[in-house]
């Protein structure tokens, strides 16, 4: 015999069914947790446990101070690594926009090692948060030495590459890029910023770019939630044909 589902999974199944059938539509706010707990005749703790299942699946998001909402389906993007220029390949109808916040700060923590600078060296941070509609999609923090930072980077862009293209106007040409990809759970700050479940894995990509002298001119920390991101790395082998002299 198939085991009976737990109460929290039964509740999650029922709400999931209402979402998939259209009885609860994308963007719609769910009843309050107290009301849902009463409707399902369970404790608030059990109800929140059921909602946590739906949060982890990306079906429901909790907005602080407003409640639980049915999430609009988020389109997947593909991070294209292995090149001098970072690129993302969104689906045709993803309609992502990127907001940019620029902050001047001093090198600290891992930034010292990533950029190869001394503590308190002046840096500029470009915090790029992409959105699909009203829902946060992914997060990137780009750090450059302060003297290489432009002041006219747009605060709104249609893509992460648009921000990168603007930064490339001042920095030297890139000669080497090192990318490290890690799958991990999000930090509390990332959970809040991206409105994702603390149980949803993210792809954390650390990208360090150097010029022809070996100087690091940019370090980027990207956080891409697993439910909307793929990563593709392509290696290009260049063969040099030798010539023989007489």
KEKE-3310 file (N, C-alpha, C; in steps of 0.2 Angstrom, whole numbers, plus 5000, padded with zeros to 4 digits):
npx = (5004:5002:5010:5001:5001:5010:5002:5007:5012:5000:4993:5001:5000:4987:4986:4995:4988:4977:4984:4990:4978:4973:4964:4969:4978:4993:5003:4993:4988:4989:4977:4979:4991:4986:4972:4973:4978:4967:4957:4962:4962:4974:4989:4998:5011:5012:5005:5014:5025:5020:5019:5032:5036:5031:5037:5050:5049:5047:5035:5027:5030:5036:5033:5040:5030:5019:5014:5010:5012:5007:5019:5025:5028:5045:5057:5070:5088:5103:5119:5133:5149:5167:5173:5180:5171:5158:5142:5124:5111:5095:5079:5068:5056:5059:5061:5070:5075:5088:5093:5104:5115:5127:5141:5154:5168:5179:5192:5190:5189:5186:5188:5200:5209:5204:5205:5218:5223:5228:5222:5209:5210:5204:5188:5175:5159:5147:5131:5120:5104:5093:5077:5062:5048:5040:5047:5062:5076:5090:5107:5121:5137:5149:5165:5177:5194:5194:5199:5196:5183:5167:5157:5145:5138:5123:5108:5098:5096:5094:5100:5113:5125:5125:5128:5141:5147:5148:5157:5168:5173:5182:5192:5207:5211:5205:5214:5215:5203:5196:5185:5175:5163:5151:5139:5127:5118:5108:5113:5106:5104:5103:5092:5082:5084:5082:5070:5068:5067:5076:5080:5082:5094:5108:5118:5134:5144:5161:5170:5185:5194:5209:5221:5233:5245:5243:5237:5223:5208:5194:5182:5169:5154:5142:5125:5115:5099:5095:5083:5080:5091:5104:5121:5133:5148:5161:5175:5187:5198:5213:5223:5239:5246:5261:5276:5288:5305:5316)
npy = (4994:5011:5024:5035:5053:5065:5078:5091:5089:5085:5097:5105:5099:5101:5115:5117:5110:5119:5130:5125:5122:5134:5140:5148:5161:5167:5179:5182:5185:5173:5168:5173:5166:5163:5161:5151:5141:5139:5135:5123:5116:5115:5117:5133:5131:5119:5123:5133:5125:5117:5128:5130:5120:5123:5135:5131:5124:5135:5139:5148:5163:5173:5189:5201:5208:5208:5196:5179:5175:5169:5164:5171:5162:5159:5162:5152:5155:5154:5153:5158:5153:5152:5162:5178:5188:5189:5181:5180:5169:5172:5166:5168:5176:5181:5194:5201:5214:5225:5232:5244:5248:5259:5259:5266:5259:5251:5239:5223:5208:5194:5201:5207:5197:5192:5203:5206:5216:5228:5229:5240:5247:5258:5254:5251:5246:5238:5234:5223:5219:5208:5208:5199:5205:5209:5201:5197:5190:5186:5189:5200:5205:5217:5221:5233:5241:5258:5268:5263:5264:5269:5283:5285:5273:5265:5266:5258:5244:5233:5221:5211:5211:5223:5232:5227:5230:5243:5245:5240:5250:5258:5250:5241:5230:5213:5198:5186:5175:5169:5157:5151:5139:5136:5126:5129:5133:5147:5163:5171:5185:5184:5176:5185:5196:5190:5184:5170:5152:5147:5134:5132:5128:5138:5144:5149:5160:5164:5176:5181:5193:5197:5209:5211:5213:5205:5210:5211:5217:5216:5209:5198:5193:5181:5177:5164:5158:5140:5136:5143:5144:5138:5133:5134:5129:5132:5126:5132:5125:5130:5127:5128:5128:5122:5129:5124:5127:5130)
npz = (5000:4996:5006:5017:5013:5022:5033:5030:5017:5010:5011:5004:4991:4988:4987:4977:4967:4965:4960:4948:4941:4939:4948:4958:4953:4944:4953:4962:4979:4992:5004:5022:5033:5045:5041:5032:5040:5048:5038:5034:5046:5054:5063:5064:5062:5055:5044:5039:5036:5026:5016:5015:5007:4995:4993:4991:4979:4970:4967:4975:4983:4997:5002:5012:5025:5017:5013:5006:4989:4973:4962:4947:4933:4931:4918:4911:4911:4902:4908:4899:4900:4900:4891:4887:4889:4899:4897:4896:4891:4888:4888:4874:4878:4890:4895:4904:4915:4921:4936:4943:4956:4962:4972:4981:4989:5001:4999:5006:5016:5006:4994:4994:4991:4979:4970:4971:4979:4991:5008:5011:4999:4987:4979:4967:4968:4958:4959:4953:4950:4943:4935:4932:4926:4940:4949:4957:4949:4947:4953:4953:4958:4954:4955:4953:4952:4959:4950:4938:4936:4929:4929:4922:4921:4916:4927:4924:4914:4900:4901:4909:4901:4895:4905:4908:4895:4896:4906:4900:4892:4898:4905:4903:4889:4891:4895:4902:4910:4925:4931:4943:4949:4960:4968:4980:4996:4998:5005:5020:5016:5002:5001:5005:4996:4983:4985:4987:4992:5007:5005:4992:4980:4974:4960:4962:4955:4953:4946:4939:4931:4921:4914:4901:4907:4918:4929:4939:4934:4936:4947:4948:4957:4955:4958:4954:4954:4956:4950:4939:4930:4919:4916:4904:4898:4886:4878:4868:4856:4849:4835:4829:4814:4809:4800:4789:4786:4772)
capx = (5000:5006:5009:4998:5005:5009:4998:5010:5012:4993:4991:5005:4997:4980:4987:4998:4983:4973:4988:4990:4971:4971:4959:4973:4982:5000:5002:4987:4990:4986:4974:4984:4993:4981:4966:4974:4978:4960:4954:4965:4962:4980:4992:5001:5018:5011:5004:5020:5029:5017:5021:5039:5037:5029:5042:5056:5047:5047:5028:5025:5035:5034:5035:5040:5025:5013:5011:5012:5010:5009:5025:5024:5033:5052:5061:5077:5093:5109:5126:5138:5155:5173:5175:5183:5166:5152:5136:5119:5106:5089:5074:5065:5051:5061:5060:5073:5078:5093:5094:5111:5117:5134:5144:5162:5170:5186:5194:5190:5188:5189:5189:5207:5213:5201:5208:5225:5225:5229:5216:5206:5211:5197:5185:5168:5154:5141:5126:5116:5099:5089:5070:5057:5042:5041:5050:5069:5078:5097:5110:5128:5141:5155:5170:5183:5198:5190:5201:5193:5175:5164:5151:5139:5135:5116:5105:5093:5098:5090:5104:5119:5130:5125:5133:5148:5150:5149:5163:5174:5175:5188:5197:5212:5208:5206:5219:5213:5197:5196:5178:5174:5156:5149:5132:5127:5112:5109:5114:5100:5103:5101:5085:5078:5084:5079:5064:5068:5067:5082:5082:5084:5101:5110:5124:5138:5150:5166:5173:5190:5197:5215:5223:5239:5250:5242:5233:5216:5204:5187:5180:5162:5151:5135:5121:5110:5095:5095:5076:5080:5098:5109:5127:5136:5155:5163:5182:5190:5205:5216:5228:5243:5250:5268:5279:5295:5309:5320)
capy = (5000:5018:5027:5041:5058:5069:5083:5096:5088:5085:5104:5108:5096:5104:5122:5116:5109:5125:5134:5122:5122:5141:5143:5153:5163:5170:5186:5182:5184:5168:5170:5174:5160:5161:5159:5145:5136:5137:5132:5116:5113:5113:5122:5138:5128:5114:5127:5136:5119:5116:5133:5130:5115:5127:5140:5127:5123:5141:5141:5153:5167:5177:5195:5203:5213:5208:5189:5174:5176:5164:5167:5171:5157:5163:5159:5150:5158:5150:5157:5156:5154:5150:5167:5184:5192:5185:5182:5176:5168:5172:5163:5174:5180:5182:5201:5203:5220:5225:5238:5244:5252:5260:5261:5266:5256:5249:5232:5220:5201:5190:5205:5208:5191:5191:5208:5206:5223:5229:5231:5247:5250:5260:5250:5253:5240:5238:5229:5222:5214:5207:5206:5197:5208:5212:5196:5196:5184:5184:5195:5200:5211:5218:5225:5236:5247:5264:5272:5261:5264:5275:5286:5285:5267:5266:5263:5253:5241:5227:5215:5211:5212:5230:5235:5225:5233:5250:5245:5239:5256:5261:5245:5238:5223:5207:5193:5180:5175:5163:5156:5146:5138:5132:5125:5130:5136:5155:5166:5175:5191:5182:5174:5191:5200:5186:5181:5163:5148:5145:5127:5132:5129:5143:5143:5155:5160:5169:5177:5186:5195:5201:5212:5208:5213:5201:5214:5210:5223:5215:5203:5198:5187:5180:5172:5162:5152:5134:5134:5147:5145:5133:5135:5131:5132:5129:5127:5132:5123:5133:5123:5132:5124:5124:5130:5122:5131:5127)
capz = (5000:4996:5012:5016:5013:5028:5032:5026:5009:5008:5010:4998:4985:4987:4985:4970:4962:4964:4956:4941:4938:4938:4953:4961:4947:4945:4955:4967:4985:4996:5011:5027:5036:5050:5038:5029:5045:5050:5033:5034:5052:5056:5067:5060:5061:5050:5038:5036:5034:5019:5012:5013:5001:4988:4992:4988:4972:4966:4965:4980:4986:5003:5002:5019:5026:5012:5013:5001:4983:4968:4958:4940:4930:4929:4913:4913:4907:4902:4908:4894:4902:4896:4887:4890:4891:4902:4893:4898:4885:4890:4883:4869:4881:4897:4897:4910:4916:4927:4940:4945:4961:4962:4978:4982:4996:5002:4999:5013:5015:5000:4988:4994:4987:4972:4966:4972:4981:4999:5012:5011:4993:4985:4974:4966:4967:4954:4962:4947:4951:4937:4937:4927:4929:4947:4953:4956:4945:4948:4957:4952:4961:4950:4958:4949:4955:4958:4945:4932:4936:4925:4933:4918:4920:4917:4933:4922:4908:4898:4902:4912:4896:4894:4911:4906:4889:4898:4910:4896:4889:4902:4907:4898:4886:4895:4892:4905:4914:4929:4933:4948:4950:4966:4970:4988:4998:4998:5011:5022:5012:4995:5001:5005:4990:4977:4987:4986:4998:5009:5003:4985:4979:4969:4957:4964:4950:4955:4939:4940:4924:4921:4908:4898:4912:4924:4934:4940:4933:4938:4950:4948:4961:4952:4961:4950:4957:4952:4947:4933:4927:4917:4915:4899:4897:4880:4877:4861:4855:4844:4833:4825:4809:4808:4794:4788:4782:4767)
cpx = (5004:5005:5005:5002:5005:5005:5001:5010:5005:4991:4994:5002:4991:4981:4990:4993:4979:4977:4988:4984:4969:4966:4963:4978:4988:4999:4997:4990:4986:4982:4980:4985:4988:4974:4967:4974:4971:4956:4956:4965:4968:4983:4996:5008:5017:5009:5010:5025:5027:5019:5028:5041:5036:5034:5048:5055:5047:5040:5025:5031:5032:5037:5034:5034:5019:5010:5013:5009:5012:5014:5023:5030:5040:5055:5068:5082:5099:5115:5131:5145:5161:5175:5178:5177:5160:5146:5130:5114:5099:5084:5071:5060:5053:5060:5063:5076:5083:5094:5101:5112:5124:5136:5151:5163:5177:5187:5194:5188:5190:5190:5197:5211:5210:5205:5215:5227:5226:5223:5215:5208:5204:5194:5178:5164:5148:5136:5121:5110:5094:5082:5066:5050:5043:5045:5058:5071:5085:5101:5118:5131:5147:5159:5176:5187:5194:5192:5198:5186:5173:5158:5145:5136:5127:5113:5100:5096:5094:5094:5110:5125:5130:5129:5140:5151:5152:5156:5169:5177:5182:5194:5201:5208:5209:5210:5217:5207:5197:5189:5178:5166:5155:5142:5132:5120:5113:5110:5107:5099:5101:5094:5080:5078:5081:5072:5063:5068:5075:5085:5083:5091:5102:5117:5128:5144:5154:5170:5179:5194:5203:5217:5230:5245:5249:5238:5226:5212:5197:5186:5172:5159:5144:5132:5115:5105:5094:5088:5075:5086:5101:5115:5131:5143:5158:5171:5184:5197:5208:5222:5232:5247:5257:5271:5286:5299:5314:5327)
cpy = (5006:5021:5034:5047:5062:5075:5089:5095:5087:5092:5107:5105:5099:5111:5122:5115:5115:5130:5132:5122:5129:5144:5148:5155:5167:5177:5187:5181:5178:5171:5170:5167:5158:5158:5152:5139:5134:5133:5124:5112:5111:5118:5127:5135:5123:5118:5130:5131:5117:5121:5133:5125:5119:5132:5137:5125:5129:5143:5147:5157:5171:5183:5198:5208:5212:5201:5184:5175:5170:5167:5166:5166:5161:5159:5157:5154:5154:5155:5154:5158:5152:5156:5173:5189:5188:5186:5177:5175:5167:5169:5169:5178:5181:5189:5203:5210:5220:5232:5238:5250:5253:5262:5261:5263:5254:5242:5229:5212:5198:5195:5207:5203:5191:5196:5209:5213:5223:5231:5238:5251:5252:5256:5253:5246:5242:5232:5228:5217:5214:5206:5204:5200:5211:5207:5197:5190:5182:5191:5194:5206:5211:5223:5227:5241:5253:5268:5270:5261:5270:5277:5287:5279:5268:5263:5258:5250:5235:5220:5216:5213:5219:5234:5233:5228:5240:5250:5244:5245:5259:5256:5243:5232:5217:5202:5186:5181:5169:5163:5150:5145:5134:5132:5125:5133:5143:5157:5170:5181:5189:5179:5180:5195:5196:5183:5174:5159:5147:5138:5126:5133:5135:5141:5150:5155:5166:5170:5183:5187:5199:5204:5208:5208:5208:5204:5212:5216:5222:5209:5203:5192:5187:5175:5170:5156:5146:5133:5138:5148:5138:5137:5131:5134:5128:5131:5127:5130:5126:5129:5128:5127:5127:5125:5127:5126:5127:5126)
cpz = (5000:5003:5011:5017:5020:5027:5028:5019:5006:5006:5004:4991:4983:4984:4978:4965:4960:4959:4949:4937:4936:4943:4957:4955:4949:4948:4961:4974:4989:5002:5016:5030:5041:5047:5035:5034:5047:5045:5033:5040:5055:5060:5062:5058:5055:5043:5035:5033:5027:5014:5010:5008:4995:4987:4988:4981:4967:4964:4969:4982:4992:5002:5009:5020:5022:5012:5007:4995:4978:4963:4951:4938:4928:4923:4914:4908:4907:4902:4904:4897:4897:4891:4890:4892:4893:4898:4896:4892:4888:4885:4879:4873:4888:4900:4903:4910:4922:4930:4943:4950:4962:4969:4978:4989:4996:5002:5006:5011:5009:4994:4988:4990:4980:4967:4966:4974:4989:5002:5012:5004:4990:4979:4973:4964:4963:4956:4956:4949:4945:4939:4931:4929:4935:4951:4951:4953:4947:4951:4955:4955:4957:4954:4954:4953:4954:4952:4938:4931:4932:4930:4929:4917:4921:4923:4931:4915:4906:4899:4905:4907:4895:4899:4909:4900:4891:4902:4906:4892:4892:4904:4901:4895:4890:4891:4896:4910:4918:4932:4938:4950:4956:4967:4978:4989:4998:5005:5013:5018:5005:4995:5001:4999:4984:4979:4985:4993:5000:5008:4996:4984:4973:4966:4958:4959:4952:4948:4940:4933:4925:4915:4906:4902:4918:4930:4934:4939:4935:4942:4950:4952:4958:4956:4957:4953:4953:4948:4940:4929:4925:4916:4909:4898:4890:4879:4870:4860:4849:4842:4828:4820:4808:4801:4794:4784:4777:4770)
residu = (UNK:UNK:UNK:UNK:UNK:UNK:UNK:UNK:UNK:UNK:UNK:UNK:UNK:UNK:UNK:UNK:UNK:UNK:UNK:UNK:UNK:UNK:UNK:UNK:UNK:UNK:UNK:UNK:UNK:UNK:UNK:UNK:UNK:UNK:UNK:UNK:UNK:UNK:UNK:UNK:UNK:UNK:UNK:UNK:UNK:UNK:UNK:UNK:UNK:UNK:UNK:UNK:UNK:UNK:UNK:UNK:UNK:UNK:UNK:UNK:UNK:UNK:UNK:UNK:UNK:UNK:UNK:UNK:UNK:UNK:UNK:UNK:UNK:UNK:UNK:UNK:UNK:UNK:UNK:UNK:UNK:UNK:UNK:UNK:UNK:UNK:UNK:UNK:UNK:UNK:UNK:UNK:UNK:UNK:UNK:UNK:UNK:UNK:UNK:UNK:UNK:UNK:UNK:UNK:UNK:UNK:UNK:UNK:UNK:UNK:UNK:UNK:UNK:UNK:UNK:UNK:UNK:UNK:UNK:UNK:UNK:UNK:UNK:UNK:UNK:UNK:UNK:UNK:UNK:UNK:UNK:UNK:UNK:UNK:UNK:UNK:UNK:UNK:UNK:UNK:UNK:UNK:UNK:UNK:UNK:UNK:UNK:UNK:UNK:UNK:UNK:UNK:UNK:UNK:UNK:UNK:UNK:UNK:UNK:UNK:UNK:UNK:UNK:UNK:UNK:UNK:UNK:UNK:UNK:UNK:UNK:UNK:UNK:UNK:UNK:UNK:UNK:UNK:UNK:UNK:UNK:UNK:UNK:UNK:UNK:UNK:UNK:UNK:UNK:UNK:UNK:UNK:UNK:UNK:UNK:UNK:UNK:UNK:UNK:UNK:UNK:UNK:UNK:UNK:UNK:UNK:UNK:UNK:UNK:UNK:UNK:UNK:UNK:UNK:UNK:UNK:UNK:UNK:UNK:UNK:UNK:UNK:UNK:UNK:UNK:UNK:UNK:UNK:UNK:UNK:UNK:UNK:UNK:UNK:UNK:UNK:UNK:UNK:UNK:UNK:UNK:UNK:UNK:UNK:UNK:UNK)
# end
